[in-house]
Amino acid sequence: MAKIAFIGAGSVVFAKRLIMDILSYPELSNSEIALMDINKERLDLIYALTKKLIEVMGCNAKVTATLDRREVLDSAKYVINMIQVGGLEMFEVDCEIPRRYGIDQTVGDTVGPGGVFRGLRTIPVLLDIAKDMEELCPDALFINYSNPMAINCWAMNKATKIKNVGLCHSVQGTAHQLATYVGVDPSQVSYWVAGINHMAWFLEFKLGDEDLYPRLWKAMEDPEIYIKDAVRFEIMKYFDYFVTESTHHMSEYVPYFRRNPERIKELIPERWDYLEICRDRWQPHYERIKREAIGEEPIVVDRSNEYAASIIYSMETGVLSRINGNVNNDNLITNLPKDCCVEVPCLVDKTGIHPCFVGELPPQCAALNRTNINLQELAVIAALEKDPRKAFQAVMLDPLTASILEPRDIKRMVEEMFKAEKDWVGFGY
């Protein structure tokens, strides 16, 4: 019975998805699910829901819940992390202060001012978790879902010896979208994708032996398809390859599209802000889960396309699987910096996760990746060394911020963010 610890299990919607995925495998249906969160109300809810899932799915799993992180880590074999340090209050600061300076982030959790400060808040907590793991479960696999993914994983790789992988759903989600754009069954496509998290490239996209890129170029000419993914089609038009993150998100990572409201509206007709979604649309999902937990509403049992459960399944059974994971660049992508965090295909078996060698990316793709890696490197140094000037320099290197603000304005913005987030970041000017 493998012990699977969930840290941040109060993210009840996402935790439910992963727990259901795990229990859907008969070989994992007797696992020990150990839930931890700092919010007792949410923790109690996901505990009640997990008990209901075990009943509905006919499993022999064991579930426990605690506010004590060390308790869930003790003897854990897998640790799934989904924390959001600072919650919605700090997420709002990440978005609203930059917006006053003209930096309009649609998400603000990966690069940009929001991504840097989320990393500054999150990395110290991840290192504390790793320190506990080194004592309580040194051989466990740390599975990270918290953003900023590349910054967090880079810091973990640099400052700890804990085995870890960062997971995202952008690769498999994009593959499904592309299949619909070219009119083929998503279950039949194959792909080879590599780069960095939220900016990985579909180097191959095939149906059997057929290269589907000619169909994708043709699909881009259809205005109805183009406007569904305008930013990513623009990136493909000029950089030759399709990228993994959504049009909304991708528009934040480059200097081209978010410099004025008119261009944003042209490419993204429907406004999409993740902060607003979290504030306004989360409560109905929470209420639905409450009804499911007490049996007032049936639970629809299915398996998602998230990778966590398939990793655990392969490591427990030895059945080979392939994922895309965020790992240390140990000569995997040869024209990206050594020891940065890259997202590459990985094979998983009973002995663990084995990243695949990719070689060189197309030079234009690697160059665009490096514009984000530059920021990530400075953000990691800032967090590990508690250096506010390195944090400021990281934000200066952000492509979107640099396309709009002078250094003196960036410095004022960063100082204001440090002041607003001082209780969470723990250092500043």
Summary of the structure (lengths in Angstrom):
residues: 429
radius of gyration: 21.1
end to end distance: 48.9
largest distance: 60.9
contacts: 1521
relative contact order: 0.14
helix: 52%
strand: 16%
